[in-house]
């Protein structure tokens, strides 16, 4: 197996997807942000100075998915047909769990868009709460599901 973003000389390039079939594609990614109990309580109770942390992070995640090809150099710009970002307060972390789902009908998958949605949402939670907790930790970001295209279905 070889890395598809390098040519025979080892130079980075954008993969040519022009011969691939247009198919329905979906990707789901997850991640989380851990924080101090006090920070978790502030977010849960809606006391963050910058506003509704989860709503802003959800919108940021959606925007992140839409801007993926502008952030990741070799990503194709894709006609995204749906993005959902779900944020769940988890007292056991304590923190927020994030799941991003991205759909398209196209010639390449949307794993990077789903990962970017999750990453952007987590970074936004950090940004909105950093005044009270600079030690928050983002982690666990991974693809849970990808389906569509020649490589078929992947589930973590």
Secondary structure as UniProt FT lines:
FT   TURN            4..5
FT   TURN            8..9
FT   TURN            18..19
FT   STRAND          23..34
FT   HELIX           37..44
FT   TURN            45..46
FT   TURN            49..50
FT   HELIX           53..66
FT   HELIX           68..71
FT   TURN            73..74
FT   STRAND          80..90
FT   TURN            91..94
FT   STRAND          95..106
FT   HELIX           111..129
FT   TURN            130..132
FT   TURN            134..135
FT   STRAND          137..147
FT   TURN            150..151
FT   STRAND          154..155
//
